[in-house]
Amino acid sequence: MINEMFDIKGKKAIVTGGTRGLGLGVAEGYLESGCEVVIVGTSDKVYEVAESYQKKGYACYGVKGDLGDRADVYRIFGECVEKLGGDLDILVTAHGIQRRHLSEEFPLSDWDDVISVNLTSLFILCQEAAKIMLPKGYGKIINFASMNTFFGGQTIPAYAAAKGGVAQMTKAMSNDWAARGINVNAVAPGYMRTEMTEGVYNDPKRLESTTDRIACHRWGTGEDMKGACIFLASHASDYVCGCVLPVDGGYLAK
Ligand SMILES: NC(=O)c1ccc[n+]([C@@H]2O[C@H](COP(=O)([O-])OP(=O)(O)OC[C@H]3O[C@@H](n4cnc5c(N)ncnc54)[C@H](O)[C@@H]3O)[C@@H](O)[C@H]2O)c1
């Protein structure tokens, strides 16, 4: 049955950034599909969000930590897997930060923060996930890339470098693991209305220029990420390897 290809009921998932924005959309999509989901966030909000879904009858747990701190990434991953009973089927790396300065003034400390949170932590999380997925010959990894995977933007050299790196790392890991049962892919959201993009959204000029280029002529939301991330987490995408899937309302195509 074709519907079974998209069925992810009972799968165990980690969704970083799951407390808000795009990660929350993905986590909700997985919960609604019958997955057990651990969300990761920086504040106690992660427990509140998890509890709000538990009250609705979903199997949702929270782990708080700093994915910008290497040692903490390992601790966070370990706690997530513990909450999932020692197993993992799906990893979604939907956390991230943004820092803006002209390239000539960009502080090295901000460069380090963005690279640590937006790239290095993904490398560690994917590597740790693979250690569970490779022995059982099954797993789905979905990394969050960006439009800045494809172009450089302005005042965001670290973010663009990290998101370019996410795409290349995704392809490299896919090449190493595809024949051993792990699909590693990335999604590249377009202009999505979240806390991260509040500044751009609230600038009437930039809102108009970006919206004009979006073929759907509207900004996306976490809800718009659900379908692509369920597809990439399901058997329907078993032959999709190392791709960067734009979920951008047609922004790139224009
Ligand atoms: N919003 C957009 O238009 C857009 C476009 C392209 C890509 N993205 C990417 O999508 C992902 C989600 O973005 P969003 O718009 O939902 O952002 P957001 O700012 O709304 O949410 C970011 C999430 O990341 C978590 N996070 C940030 N730093 C962390 C850290 N050090 N440790 C642990 N968790 C941390 C936060 O707790 C939060 O849950 C990011 O990777 C972002 O780069 C967003």
The ligand as a Gaussian input file, in Angstrom:
#p B3LYP/6-31G(d) Opt

LIG

0 1
 N       13.335000      30.937000       9.520000
 C       13.874000      30.868000       8.318000
 O       13.492000      31.626000       7.400000
 C       14.936000      29.845000       8.014000
 C       15.352000      29.759000       6.684000
 C       16.332000      28.829000       6.367000
 C       16.861000      28.006000       7.335000
 N       16.455000      28.125000       8.619000
 C       17.058000      27.208000       9.583000
 O       16.041000      26.451000      10.195000
 C       16.435000      26.097000      11.519000
 C       15.356000      26.576000      12.492000
 O       15.256000      27.991000      12.388000
 P       14.030000      28.807000      13.013000
 O       13.701000      29.860000      12.032000
 O       12.991000      27.877000      13.473000
 O       14.779000      29.516000      14.229000
 P       14.277000      29.913000      15.693000
 O       15.223000      31.001000      16.107000
 O       12.827000      30.180000      15.725000
 O       14.551000      28.579000      16.528000
 C       15.856000      28.146000      16.741000
 C       15.841000      26.952000      17.653000
 O       17.201000      26.533000      17.824000
 C       17.444000      26.338000      19.197000
 N       18.833000      26.682000      19.488000
 C       19.495000      27.802000      19.138000
 N       20.743000      27.772000      19.644000
 C       20.856000      26.608000      20.318000
 C       21.891000      26.020000      21.077000
 N       23.080000      26.607000      21.265000
 N       21.646000      24.813000      21.653000
 C       20.455000      24.196000      21.504000
 N       19.446000      24.702000      20.797000
 C       19.646000      25.904000      20.217000
 C       16.492000      27.288000      19.931000
 O       16.250000      26.833000      21.247000
 C       15.271000      27.237000      19.042000
 O       14.453000      26.159000      19.424000
 C       17.807000      26.746000      11.739000
 O       18.815000      25.834000      11.421000
 C       17.795000      27.867000      10.723000
 O       19.096000      28.247000      10.372000
 C       15.491000      29.019000       8.977000

